[in-house]
Amino acid sequence: MAALQSYFDESHQLVRDSVRRFVEREILPHIDDWEEAEEFPRELYLKAGAAGILGIGYPEQYGGSHEGDVFAKVAASEELMRCGSGGLVAGLGSLDIGLPPVLKWAKPAIRERVVPQVLAGEKIMALAVTEPSGGSDVANLKTRAVREGDHYRINGSKTFITSGVRADYYTVAVRTGGEGFGGVSLLLVEKGTPGFSVGRKLKKMGWWASDTAELFFDDCKVPVDNLIGVENAGFACIMANFQSERLSLAIMANMTAQLALDESMKWARERQAFGKPVGKFQVLKHRLAEMATQLEVSREFTYRQAAQMAAGRSVVKEISMAKNFATDIADRLTYDAVQILGGMGYMRESLVERLYRDNRILSIGGGTREIMNEIIAKQMGL
């Protein structure tokens, strides 16, 4: 019988240890204050860049490390989530949804200027796809870019953009052709471009520490050289980008569930009722056992899809399943954690209260649960 192969090796453990120390030193002492302030200092990007965290998974030539190593990225993401703030992780990690299209398909001059700045934490990157008219129906987005000589003129708006307030670079989905997915392109838009403006900072149920904004394009002129990939071929780029984003969201969901379980276990051991720790009561023991089982299954299935992605295989159906399953489990475990802690679970000073709020976006962002089911059904031939 073949020996069981771990998904993680020694290099991944080094990544995990390094990121964990960063979180303990730079984030945990301040995270409660940052949550209440609904933002974290921009300086944290520079610190994360200097520590090599932002560059994990990216080419060394641009200041990255562990290029293409999916499990190095997984290890780093899991450790960042130990700060207990999905909003901070989403904000700090917005480069991971905005930068890959630039790295893969932008012109060399753009790539060589933008990527090193973002990986160093000197500049912030965001992805702008969702519009007020809809988020899931990417093929029918309305923001229009018309080519006029050596520029595109953009008109339209975006909303719910993570890091939208503070970003310096935006990978923006626009319509350059006819209706449907065949008319979509990606353009790099830089803050300060005439005709481009950032609207109000949006207030949210959860993810308080991330800034989320509306963007407006009013006759915004962008050089043709800022086209990412081929004109009218942006939909395929967006869909390819979604696969890694859905893996990231599944990882976030599993770690949200893990933190909820950890807090529940701690409470079960320390809280006394009727003369003994509440964890000694069978009803709670069994609930915790079920929570641990559900999380273990979800995590293993997610890791399996990460391994498939690392091997270069297409997992369009399976990563959609993993995202839905992980977010379902996180829904259950965060709900149960609040119930287990009782009144304390409802208090703002309790980590599980934040986990409960932050968790709710995970089955919406990166493709809703309903869209995931549509993708799964289509892949099944339905």
C-alpha positions in Angstrom: 0.0 0.0 0.0 1.4 3.4 -1.0 2.4 5.8 1.7 -0.1 8.6 2.3 1.2 11.7 0.5 0.7 15.0 2.3 -0.4 18.1 0.3 2.2 20.2 2.2 6.0 19.8 2.3 8.8 21.4 4.3 8.9 24.6 2.2 5.2 25.0 2.8 5.7 24.7 6.5 8.3 27.5 6.3 5.8 29.7 4.5 3.2 28.8 7.2 5.6 29.7 10.0 6.7 32.9 8.5 3.1 34.1 7.8 2.0 33.1 11.3 4.7 35.1 12.9 3.7 38.1 10.7 0.1 37.8 11.8 1.1 37.5 15.5 3.4 40.5 15.2 1.7 42.9 12.8 -2.0 42.1 12.8 -3.4 40.4 16.0 -2.4 43.3 18.4 -4.4 45.8 16.3 -7.1 43.9 14.5 -10.0 44.7 16.9 -9.2 48.4 16.6 -8.9 48.2 12.8 -12.3 46.4 12.6 -14.0 49.1 14.6 -12.2 51.8 12.4 -13.4 49.8 9.3 -9.9 50.0 7.8 -6.3 49.0 8.3 -3.2 51.1 7.7 -2.0 51.2 4.2 1.5 50.6 5.7 0.5 47.0 6.2 0.7 46.4 2.4 4.3 47.6 2.6 5.1 45.3 5.5 3.5 42.3 3.9 5.4 43.1 0.7 8.7 43.4 2.6 7.9 40.1 4.3 7.4 38.4 1.0 3.8 37.5 1.7 2.2 39.4 -1.2 4.6 37.8 -3.6 3.9 34.2 -2.8 2.9 32.3 -5.9 4.3 35.0 -8.3 7.5 35.0 -10.5 10.8 35.8 -8.9 11.6 38.2 -11.7 8.9 40.6 -10.3 9.7 40.1 -6.7 7.7 37.0 -6.0 8.4 33.5 -4.7 7.0 30.0 -5.0 5.8 30.7 -8.5 2.8 28.5 -9.4 3.0 26.7 -6.0 -0.7 26.3 -5.2 -0.1 24.9 -1.7 2.4 27.7 -0.7 -0.5 30.0 -1.4 -3.0 27.9 0.5 -0.6 27.8 3.5 -0.2 31.5 3.5 -3.9 32.1 3.1 -4.8 29.8 6.0 -2.3 31.6 8.3 -3.5 35.1 7.3 -7.1 34.0 8.2 -5.9 33.2 11.7 -6.1 37.0 12.3 -9.9 36.4 12.5 -10.8 39.2 10.1 -12.0 38.1 6.6 -12.1 41.8 5.7 -8.5 42.4 6.3 -7.5 39.2 4.4 -9.8 40.2 1.5 -8.3 43.8 1.4 -4.7 42.7 1.7 -5.2 40.0 -0.8 -7.2 42.0 -3.5 -4.1 41.7 -5.7 -4.8 38.0 -6.1 -7.9 38.7 -8.1 -6.7 41.9 -9.8 -3.1 41.1 -10.7 -3.2 37.7 -12.4 -4.8 39.0 -15.6 -2.1 41.7 -15.8 0.7 39.2 -15.2 -0.6 36.7 -17.8 -2.0 38.9 -20.6 -0.9 42.6 -20.3 1.7 44.1 -22.5 5.3 43.6 -21.3 5.8 47.3 -20.5 2.6 47.4 -18.3 3.5 44.1 -16.6 7.1 45.1 -15.8 5.9 48.4 -14.3 2.8 47.3 -12.4 3.6 43.8 -11.0 6.7 44.6 -9.0 5.1 47.7 -7.4 2.0 45.6 -6.3 4.0 42.7 -5.0 6.2 45.1 -2.9 3.1 46.6 -1.4 3.9 50.0 -2.9 0.7 50.0 -5.0 -2.7 48.4 -4.4 -4.5 46.4 -7.0 -8.3 45.8 -7.4 -10.6 43.9 -9.8 -13.6 45.7 -11.1 -16.3 43.5 -12.6 -19.5 43.8 -10.7 -22.0 46.5 -11.7 -25.1 48.1 -10.2 -27.2 46.2 -12.8 -25.8 42.8 -11.7 -22.8 40.8 -10.6 -23.3 37.2 -11.6 -24.3 38.0 -15.2 -20.8 38.9 -16.3 -21.5 38.3 -20.0 -24.0 41.1 -20.0 -22.1 43.8 -18.2 -22.9 47.4 -19.3 -19.8 49.5 -18.9 -18.8 50.5 -22.4 -15.3 51.2 -23.8 -15.2 52.7 -27.3 -11.9 52.8 -29.2 -11.0 56.2 -30.5 -7.6 56.2 -32.2 -4.9 55.2 -29.6 -7.4 55.4 -26.6 -10.5 53.8 -25.3 -13.3 56.0 -23.9 -15.0 54.4 -21.0 -18.5 55.2 -19.6 -20.3 53.3 -16.9 -19.9 52.3 -13.3 -18.9 49.4 -11.0 -19.9 48.6 -7.4 -18.9 46.3 -4.4 -15.2 46.6 -5.5 -12.9 45.3 -2.8 -10.0 47.8 -2.2 -11.9 50.1 -4.4 -11.2 53.2 -2.3 -7.5 52.8 -1.9 -6.4 50.9 -5.0 -4.0 52.5 -7.4 -4.6 50.0 -10.3 -7.9 48.5 -11.4 -8.4 45.6 -13.8 -11.7 46.7 -15.2 -14.1 44.5 -17.3 -15.7 46.6 -20.1 -17.8 46.0 -23.2 -15.8 46.8 -26.4 -17.9 44.7 -28.8 -21.4 43.4 -29.2 -23.8 41.8 -26.7 -22.9 38.7 -24.7 -19.6 37.2 -23.6 -17.9 37.8 -27.0 -17.9 41.6 -26.5 -16.1 41.8 -23.2 -12.5 43.1 -22.7 -10.2 43.9 -19.8 -8.5 47.3 -19.4 -6.0 48.5 -16.8 -7.2 51.8 -15.3 -5.0 53.8 -13.0 -6.2 56.1 -10.2 -6.0 59.7 -11.3 -7.0 59.0 -14.9 -9.3 61.9 -16.0 -12.9 60.8 -16.1 -12.4 58.1 -13.5 -13.6 58.7 -9.9 -14.1 56.6 -6.8 -17.5 57.0 -5.0 -18.3 56.6 -1.4 -16.9 53.9 0.9 -19.7 51.4 1.3 -20.8 50.2 4.7 -21.2 46.4 5.0 -22.7 43.7 7.2 -19.2 42.1 7.6 -15.7 42.4 6.2 -15.5 45.7 8.0 -11.7 46.1 7.7 -11.8 46.0 3.9 -12.7 49.1 1.9 -15.5 48.5 -0.6 -16.4 51.2 -3.2 -18.3 52.3 -6.2 -16.4 53.4 -9.3 -17.5 55.8 -12.0 -16.2 56.2 -15.5 -17.3 59.4 -17.3 -15.6 59.7 -20.7 -12.5 58.2 -19.1 -9.8 57.9 -21.6 -7.4 54.9 -21.3 -4.5 54.2 -23.7 -5.0 51.2 -26.0 -1.8 49.8 -24.6 -3.7 49.2 -21.3 -5.8 46.5 -23.0 -5.2 43.2 -21.1 -5.2 40.3 -23.5 -7.1 40.4 -26.8 -10.0 42.8 -27.5 -13.3 41.1 -27.0 -11.7 38.0 -25.4 -11.8 39.3 -21.8 -14.6 36.9 -20.7 -12.4 33.9 -20.9 -9.7 35.7 -18.9 -12.3 36.6 -16.2 -13.6 33.0 -16.1 -10.0 31.6 -15.8 -9.4 34.1 -12.9 -12.5 32.9 -11.1 -11.2 29.4 -10.6 -8.4 30.5 -8.3 -10.7 33.0 -6.6 -13.1 30.3 -5.8 -10.4 28.2 -4.4 -9.4 31.1 -2.2 -13.0 31.6 -1.0 -13.2 27.9 -0.1 -10.0 28.2 1.9 -11.4 31.3 3.6 -14.7 29.4 4.4 -12.8 26.4 5.8 -10.6 28.6 8.0 -13.6 30.6 9.2 -15.2 27.3 10.2 -11.9 26.2 11.9 -11.7 29.4 14.0 -15.4 29.0 14.9 -14.7 25.4 16.0 -11.6 26.5 17.9 -13.6 29.1 19.9 -16.3 26.6 20.5 -13.8 24.0 21.9 -12.2 26.6 24.1 -15.6 27.6 25.5 -16.6 24.0 26.0 -13.5 23.4 28.1 -13.7 26.6 30.2 -17.4 27.4 30.6 -18.9 25.8 33.7 -22.6 24.8 34.1 -24.3 22.6 36.7 -20.9 22.0 38.3 -18.9 20.8 35.3 -17.5 22.1 32.0 -20.2 22.4 29.4 -18.1 20.2 27.0 -18.8 17.3 29.3 -22.5 17.3 28.4 -23.3 14.8 25.6 -25.4 17.1 23.6 -22.5 19.5 23.2 -19.9 16.8 22.8 -21.8 15.4 19.9 -22.4 18.7 18.3 -18.6 19.5 18.4 -17.9 16.0 17.0 -20.2 16.7 14.0 -18.7 20.2 13.5 -15.2 18.7 13.3 -16.3 16.0 11.0 -18.0 18.4 8.5 -15.0 20.7 8.5 -12.5 17.8 7.9 -14.5 16.6 4.9 -14.8 20.1 3.5 -11.1 20.8 3.9 -10.0 17.5 2.4 -12.2 18.0 -0.7 -10.9 21.6 -1.1 -7.3 20.4 -0.9 -8.0 17.7 -3.5 -9.1 20.4 -5.9 -6.1 22.5 -5.1 -3.9 19.4 -6.0 -5.8 19.0 -9.2 -5.2 22.6 -10.1 -1.5 22.3 -9.2 -1.3 19.4 -11.6 -2.8 21.6 -14.4 -6.1 19.8 -14.6 -9.4 21.6 -15.2 -11.7 21.5 -12.1 -14.5 23.9 -13.2 -17.2 21.6 -11.8 -15.2 20.4 -8.7 -14.0 23.9 -7.5 -17.6 25.1 -7.8 -18.6 22.1 -5.6 -15.8 22.8 -3.2 -16.8 26.5 -2.8 -20.5 25.6 -2.2 -19.7 22.8 0.2 -17.1 24.9 2.2 -19.4 27.9 2.5 -22.3 25.6 3.6 -20.1 24.1 6.3 -18.9 27.6 7.4 -22.6 28.7 7.6 -23.3 25.8 9.9 -20.2 26.1 12.1 -20.4 29.8 12.6 -24.1 29.5 13.5 -23.4 26.7 15.9 -20.5 28.6 17.5 -22.7 31.5 18.3 -25.3 29.1 19.7 -22.7 27.3 21.8 -21.4 30.6 23.3 -24.9 31.8 23.9 -25.1 35.5 24.9 -21.3 35.9 24.6 -21.5 34.7 21.0 -23.7 37.7 20.2 -21.3 40.2 21.7 -19.0 42.3 19.5 -16.1 41.4 21.8 -16.5 37.8 20.7 -14.6 36.5 17.7 -17.5 34.2 16.7 -19.7 37.2 16.3 -17.3 38.6 13.7 -16.9 35.2 12.1 -20.7 34.9 11.8 -21.0 38.2 10.0 -17.9 37.9 7.8 -18.9 34.4 6.7 -22.1 35.5 5.0 -20.4 37.1 2.0 -18.4 33.9 1.1 -21.4 32.2 -0.7 -22.0 35.4 -2.6 -18.6 36.6 -3.7 -16.7 35.1 -6.6 -19.9 33.6 -8.0 -23.0 33.1 -6.0 -24.1 29.7 -4.7 -26.8 29.6 -7.4 -24.3 30.4 -10.1 -22.0 27.6 -8.8 -24.9 25.2 -9.1 -25.6 26.3 -12.7 -21.9 25.6 -13.5 -22.0 22.2 -11.8 -25.2 21.3 -13.7 -23.8 22.4 -17.0 -20.6 20.4 -16.5 -22.9 17.4 -15.7 -24.5 17.8 -19.2 -27.8 19.2 -17.9 
